[in-house]
Amino acid sequence: MKKNMSHGSLVVAMAVLAACAAPRETHQAIEPSAAPPVEDTDAMRVHEELARAAVHQETARRMASEVRVQAQSYAIAPAPMMGPCCPPPLPPLANTERYEHLADNPIKLAAEQPVSTFSIDVDTGSYANVRRYLNAGQLPPQDAVRVEELINYFDYDYKAPATRETPFGVTTDLAAAPWNAEALLLRIGIKGYEVAAEQRPAANLVFLIDVSGSMQSPDKLPLLKNAFRLLTSQLTAKDRVSLVVYAGSSGVVLEPTAGNEQRKILDAINRLEAGGSTNGAAGIEQAYRLAREAHIDGGINRVVLATDGDFNVGVVNFETLIDMVERERASGIALTTLGFGTGNYNEHLLERLADAGNGNYAYIDTLSEARKVLVSELTSTLMTIAKDVKIQVEFNPAQVLEYRLIGYENRMLAREDFNNDKVDAGEIGAGHSVTALYEIVPVGAKGRIDGLRYG
């Protein structure tokens, strides 16, 4: 009897464990509806316990069968095992860099369209940005490549004008086109007159610096601060410097200060830290206000905007920002934009802001590039010697069959715009050089456009 009781108790204990794991409704269904009478014998109680155990065993068996079926179904496509110490990898950060899409200039017949008109462009930002991609072992996005800026990054030793009476000199030459045996390359080079650093006019500069949270990475605010330290080292007592920062809101960090107060300027730069959202429009408005208050008659008056271009609060509409800068340029204050960083870089906005602000655009990927733009070429960057410069070339159909302008896709103008002073065009700084290349097919060579059947 003890032996049977012991075995029955073990079976009951196992059944109770299975019942605890069973669904609530199953557990309730197998419980007896009423307690046994007091006068039942021990044998009857054992019999009832064994019966109850048998029910629980059947319930446990069905549950175990269901678990095995589920385990088999999961075994068909097991989840990848990362190991006990390895969390699943984080998804890659989204690349939200923005570039303007431009189609290549088409080939034109000289007999039908003999005149080509475009605005000059002295920007070099595309070259430095493309270099950044290549140094990282990546191909740049197609729209990041603007051929004219890659060409204009280099100095071709064009002859500069002898005097300031002639703002710039023009050089032309021909060479064989390396990609087309039927074509020639026409190079047009422009060189502005040069101004020595000691002869540069007094400058009223407002540093407008993005200190939002997106500027925390080493290739953004830390590199930016080093770049502006280099620029500060080039200033003199005749210059005036102000510093405006913006994140969720904007503020003046440094009121107009003499350029030779290096310690004061550097202290203001050293205190900059990144954090918050990006209200670029508020910063632009405050920077121009400060530039107007410190205006130098006959001098250089310029806002220098340094950012990744990721404006996300306040005025963020692209065209509204462009209109804002276009209105401000009427006061004689130019705008230079310096781009920094990767991943969320908005090159489209920075390039267009510089165009609208009668200024120039550069991308700073290294301290060497900062030294080139803000030290070696500082006078060219800051001092404008000719505004709204346009180039118009007329091809003689008796000599030229076809032609194509290489690059300058976002600088093309209508023929009548050449004589219209209300149409904005690019500016040339002191010592700046500009190069334009035309692929031309001379008469007698094989062109790419078929002649008209009834022409």
C-alpha positions in Angstrom: 0.0 0.0 0.0 2.8 2.4 0.9 4.5 1.6 -2.3 1.4 2.3 -4.4 0.8 5.5 -2.5 4.3 6.7 -3.1 4.1 6.0 -6.8 0.6 7.6 -6.9 1.9 10.7 -5.1 4.8 11.0 -7.6 2.4 10.8 -10.5 0.1 13.4 -8.9 3.1 15.8 -8.4 4.1 15.5 -12.0 0.6 16.1 -13.2 0.2 19.2 -11.0 3.4 20.7 -12.6 1.9 20.0 -16.0 -1.4 21.5 -15.0 0.3 24.6 -13.8 1.7 25.1 -17.3 -1.6 24.3 -19.0 -4.0 27.0 -20.1 -6.3 28.3 -17.4 -9.5 26.9 -19.0 -7.9 23.4 -19.3 -6.9 23.5 -15.6 -10.5 24.4 -14.6 -12.1 21.8 -16.8 -10.3 18.8 -15.1 -10.9 19.9 -11.5 -13.6 17.9 -9.6 -16.9 19.7 -9.3 -17.3 18.9 -5.6 -15.1 17.8 -2.7 -15.3 14.0 -1.8 -17.6 13.0 1.1 -15.9 12.7 4.5 -16.8 9.1 4.9 -14.8 8.0 1.8 -12.2 5.3 2.4 -8.5 5.7 1.7 -8.9 3.4 -1.2 -11.5 5.6 -2.8 -9.3 8.7 -2.3 -6.4 6.9 -3.9 -8.6 5.8 -6.8 -9.8 9.4 -7.3 -6.2 10.7 -7.2 -5.1 8.1 -9.7 -8.0 9.0 -12.0 -7.2 12.7 -11.7 -3.5 12.0 -12.4 -4.4 10.1 -15.5 -6.3 13.1 -16.8 -3.4 15.4 -16.0 -1.0 13.0 -17.7 -3.1 13.1 -20.9 -3.2 16.9 -20.7 0.6 17.1 -20.3 1.1 14.6 -23.1 -0.9 16.8 -25.5 1.0 19.9 -24.5 4.3 18.2 -25.0 3.2 17.0 -28.4 2.2 20.6 -29.3 5.6 21.9 -28.1 7.4 19.3 -30.2 5.4 20.3 -33.3 6.1 24.0 -32.7 9.8 23.2 -32.1 9.9 21.3 -35.4 8.2 24.1 -37.3 10.7 26.6 -35.9 13.6 24.3 -36.8 12.7 24.6 -40.4 13.9 28.3 -40.5 16.0 28.9 -37.4 16.8 32.5 -36.4 20.5 33.4 -36.9 22.6 32.8 -33.9 24.7 35.8 -32.8 26.2 34.1 -29.8 25.7 35.0 -26.2 28.0 38.0 -26.3 27.2 39.5 -29.6 24.1 41.8 -30.0 22.6 42.0 -33.5 24.3 44.6 -35.7 22.8 48.1 -35.8 21.3 49.2 -39.1 23.6 51.5 -41.1 23.0 55.3 -40.8 20.9 56.7 -43.6 22.8 58.9 -46.1 20.8 62.0 -46.6 23.3 64.1 -48.5 21.7 66.3 -51.1 22.9 67.4 -54.5 21.3 69.2 -57.4 20.6 66.9 -60.3 21.9 68.3 -63.6 21.9 66.9 -67.1 25.0 67.2 -69.3 25.1 70.1 -71.8 23.9 68.9 -75.2 25.8 69.0 -78.5 24.7 71.9 -80.6 25.0 72.7 -84.4 26.9 75.9 -85.0 24.7 76.6 -88.0 21.6 76.5 -85.9 22.8 77.9 -82.5 26.1 79.7 -83.1 26.1 81.6 -79.7 26.8 80.1 -76.3 26.3 82.1 -73.1 27.0 81.2 -69.5 28.0 82.7 -66.1 31.5 82.1 -64.7 32.0 79.9 -61.6 34.9 80.2 -59.3 33.7 77.6 -56.8 35.9 74.6 -56.0 33.8 72.7 -53.5 32.9 69.9 -55.8 36.6 68.9 -56.2 37.2 68.6 -52.4 34.0 66.8 -51.9 34.7 64.2 -54.6 38.2 63.8 -53.1 36.6 63.0 -49.8 34.7 60.1 -51.4 37.7 58.8 -53.2 39.9 58.9 -50.1 37.2 56.8 -48.3 37.4 54.2 -51.1 34.0 55.2 -52.6 32.7 56.6 -55.9 30.9 59.9 -55.4 27.3 60.3 -56.4 27.0 61.4 -60.0 25.4 64.7 -59.0 28.3 65.5 -56.7 30.6 65.9 -59.7 30.6 69.3 -61.3 33.3 69.2 -64.0 33.9 73.0 -64.0 34.8 73.0 -60.3 37.2 70.1 -60.7 38.9 72.0 -63.5 38.9 75.3 -61.7 40.5 73.9 -58.5 43.9 74.1 -60.2 46.1 77.0 -61.2 47.0 77.1 -64.9 49.4 80.1 -64.6 47.3 82.4 -66.8 48.8 85.8 -67.4 47.2 88.4 -65.1 46.5 92.0 -66.2 49.3 94.4 -65.6 47.0 97.1 -64.1 43.7 97.3 -62.3 42.2 99.2 -65.2 41.7 95.9 -66.8 39.9 93.6 -64.2 41.0 90.3 -65.9 42.9 88.9 -68.8 41.6 86.3 -71.3 43.7 83.4 -72.8 42.5 80.9 -75.5 44.1 77.9 -77.1 43.3 74.6 -78.9 44.3 71.0 -78.4 43.1 67.6 -79.6 40.3 66.0 -77.6 41.6 62.8 -76.0 38.2 61.0 -76.2 37.2 61.9 -79.7 39.6 61.8 -82.7 37.2 64.0 -84.7 37.1 66.8 -82.1 39.2 69.6 -80.6 39.2 71.2 -77.2 38.9 74.9 -77.0 40.2 76.3 -73.7 39.1 79.8 -72.5 41.0 81.0 -69.5 40.3 84.1 -67.4 42.6 85.6 -64.8 41.7 88.4 -62.4 44.2 91.0 -61.3 46.2 90.1 -58.2 46.3 92.0 -54.9 49.0 91.5 -52.3 47.9 90.6 -48.8 49.2 93.9 -47.4 47.1 95.8 -50.0 43.9 94.0 -49.2 41.2 96.5 -48.1 39.9 96.4 -44.5 37.5 93.5 -43.9 34.3 93.4 -41.9 33.7 89.6 -41.4 30.9 87.9 -39.6 31.7 84.3 -38.8 28.3 82.4 -38.8 28.9 79.0 -37.3 26.6 76.1 -37.0 26.8 74.5 -33.5 23.8 72.3 -33.7 23.9 68.6 -32.6 24.7 67.4 -36.1 28.0 69.2 -36.0 29.6 67.0 -33.2 31.7 64.6 -35.4 35.4 65.3 -35.8 35.1 66.3 -39.5 32.6 69.0 -38.5 32.8 71.4 -35.6 36.4 70.4 -34.4 37.7 70.8 -38.0 35.7 74.0 -38.4 37.2 75.5 -35.3 40.7 74.8 -36.5 39.9 76.3 -39.9 38.7 79.6 -38.3 41.8 79.7 -36.1 43.8 79.7 -39.4 41.6 82.5 -40.8 42.0 84.5 -37.6 45.8 84.4 -37.9 45.5 86.3 -41.2 43.6 89.3 -39.8 45.1 92.7 -38.9 44.1 95.7 -36.8 42.2 97.3 -39.7 39.8 94.3 -39.9 36.7 93.7 -37.8 35.4 90.2 -36.8 32.1 89.2 -35.3 30.9 85.7 -34.4 27.3 84.4 -34.5 26.3 80.9 -33.7 23.0 79.1 -34.3 21.4 75.8 -33.2 17.8 75.8 -32.1 18.2 79.6 -31.9 20.9 82.0 -32.7 23.1 84.3 -30.6 26.1 86.7 -30.8 29.2 85.1 -29.2 31.5 87.9 -30.3 30.6 91.5 -31.0 32.6 93.4 -33.7 36.2 93.1 -32.6 39.5 94.3 -34.1 41.4 91.7 -36.1 44.5 92.1 -34.0 42.8 91.1 -30.8 43.7 87.5 -31.5 43.3 86.1 -28.0 39.7 87.4 -27.7 38.7 86.0 -31.0 40.3 82.6 -30.4 38.7 82.4 -26.9 35.3 82.8 -28.5 36.1 80.1 -31.1 37.5 77.8 -28.4 34.2 78.0 -26.4 32.0 76.6 -29.2 30.3 73.3 -28.5 27.7 71.4 -30.5 24.2 70.6 -29.4 20.5 71.1 -30.3 18.5 71.5 -33.6 19.5 73.7 -36.5 17.7 77.1 -37.1 19.9 78.3 -40.0 17.6 81.0 -41.1 17.7 82.8 -37.7 21.5 82.7 -37.8 21.6 84.2 -41.3 19.3 87.0 -40.4 21.3 87.9 -37.2 24.7 87.6 -39.1 23.6 90.1 -41.8 22.2 92.5 -39.2 25.6 92.5 -37.4 27.4 92.9 -40.7 25.3 96.0 -41.5 26.0 97.5 -38.1 29.8 97.1 -38.6 29.8 98.0 -42.3 33.1 99.4 -43.7 32.7 101.8 -46.5 35.0 100.9 -49.4 36.0 97.7 -47.6 35.2 94.0 -47.7 31.8 93.2 -46.0 31.1 89.5 -45.9 29.3 86.8 -43.9 31.2 83.5 -43.8 28.8 80.6 -43.1 30.2 77.3 -41.9 27.8 74.4 -41.7 26.8 70.9 -42.9 23.7 72.6 -44.4 21.2 70.4 -42.4 18.7 73.1 -41.5 15.7 71.5 -39.7 13.9 74.1 -37.7 12.7 77.7 -38.4 12.7 78.6 -42.1 13.8 75.4 -43.9 12.2 75.9 -47.3 14.9 76.0 -50.0 13.6 78.8 -52.1 12.7 81.0 -49.1 16.3 80.7 -47.8 17.6 81.7 -51.3 15.2 84.7 -51.4 16.4 85.8 -48.0 20.1 85.9 -49.2 19.2 87.6 -52.5 17.6 90.4 -50.6 20.6 90.9 -48.3 23.1 91.1 -51.2 21.6 94.4 -52.2 23.2 95.9 -49.1 26.7 95.1 -50.5 27.3 92.2 -48.1 28.5 89.1 -49.8 28.2 85.5 -48.5 30.9 82.8 -48.5 29.7 79.3 -47.6 32.0 76.6 -46.2 30.7 73.0 -46.1 31.7 70.4 -43.5 31.0 66.8 -42.8 29.4 63.7 -44.3 26.2 61.7 -44.1 23.7 64.6 -43.9 25.6 67.2 -46.0 23.4 69.5 -48.0 25.7 70.7 -50.8 22.8 71.8 -53.0 21.8 74.4 -50.5 25.3 75.7 -49.7 26.2 76.1 -53.4 23.0 78.0 -54.2 23.2 80.2 -51.1 26.7 81.3 -52.2 25.5 82.0 -55.7 22.6 84.1 -54.5 24.8 85.9 -52.0 27.3 87.1 -54.6 30.0 84.9 -53.0 31.8 81.6 -53.3 31.5 78.1 -52.0 34.1 75.7 -50.8 34.1 72.3 -49.1 36.5 71.7 -46.2 37.5 68.1 -45.9 40.9 68.5 -44.3 43.0 71.2 -42.5 45.1 71.5 -45.7 42.0 72.5 -47.6 41.1 75.0 -44.9 44.7 76.5 -45.3 44.3 76.7 -49.1 40.9 78.5 -48.9 41.4 80.7 -45.8 45.2 81.4 -45.9 46.8 80.9 -49.3 43.8 82.2 -51.3 42.3 84.4 -48.6 42.4 87.6 -50.8 40.7 85.7 -53.7 38.1 84.3 -51.3 37.2 87.6 -49.7 37.9 90.4 -52.2 35.6 90.7 -55.3 37.0 92.5 -58.2 34.3 91.9 -60.8 30.6 91.2 -60.4 28.1 89.4 -62.6 30.8 88.1 -65.0 29.3 86.4 -68.1 31.0 84.7 -71.0 29.5 84.6 -74.5 31.2 82.7 -77.4 30.1 82.9 -81.0 31.1 80.1 -83.3 31.6 80.6 -87.1 29.5 77.9 -88.9 32.0 78.1 -91.8 34.7 76.7 -89.4 32.8 74.8 -86.7 30.3 72.1 -87.3 29.3 71.2 -83.7 30.2 72.3 -80.2 29.5 71.4 -76.6 30.3 73.3 -73.4 31.8 71.0 -70.8 30.3 71.7 -67.3 28.6 74.9 -66.1 25.2 73.2 -66.5 23.7 75.3 -63.7 25.2 78.5 -65.0 23.7 78.5 -68.5 22.1 81.8 -69.7 19.9 82.9 -72.6 21.6 84.8 -75.3 19.8 88.0 -74.4 20.9 87.7 -70.8 24.5 88.7 -71.7 23.5 92.4 -72.0 20.9 92.3 -69.2 22.5 93.7 -66.0 19.5 92.5 -64.0 20.4 88.9 -64.6 22.7 87.7 -61.8 26.0 85.9 -62.7 29.2 84.9 -60.9 31.8 87.0 -59.3 35.6 86.9 -59.6 37.9 87.5 -56.7 41.4 89.1 -56.8 43.8 86.6 -58.5 41.0 84.1 -59.3 41.2 82.2 -62.5 38.4 80.6 -64.4 38.6 77.9 -67.1 36.0 76.9 -69.6 36.4 74.0 -72.1 34.4 73.5 -75.3 34.5 70.3 -77.3 34.3 71.4 -81.0 34.0 69.4 -84.2 35.4 71.4 -87.2 33.8 71.5 -90.5 34.9 68.5 -92.6 35.1 66.1 -89.6 32.4 63.6 -88.7 29.9 65.0 -86.2 27.4 63.3 -84.0 24.3 65.0 -85.3 22.8 63.9 -88.6 22.1 66.7 -91.1 18.6 67.7 -92.0 17.0 65.8 -94.9 15.3 68.9 -96.2 17.8 71.4 -95.0 
